[in-house]
Amino acid sequence: MPSFFDLVLIVFLLSTFIQLAFWFGLFARLARFKLPPPLNRADELPISVIICARNEKENLKKNLPRILNQNYRSFEVVVVNDGSTDGSEDILI
């Protein structure tokens, strides 16, 4: 009949084996993982950039040229003027 220490050793070795099998299985899947190929310019999905602005004249003046000067070719910018009174619409025209 196995002693108490033999049973503890068996349980320890069994749990270690299960844990190692789990980790090796997980990392083996990660090692085989491949990123999908990057989209080429013809495959770019069109996107919309929506900006809500209320009295944001200075922020629009500073940031709108940066938003419009993108390398991404298939995009549109929609600025929603929410009743501005500071002349924000002059920037948008």
PyMOL commands that set and color helices and strands:
alter all, ss='L'
color gray80, all
select helices_A, chain A and resi 4-32+41-43+57-68+88-92
alter helices_A, ss='H'
color red, helices_A
select strands_A, chain A and resi 47-53+75-81
alter strands_A, ss='S'
color yellow, strands_A
deselect
rebuild
show_as cartoon
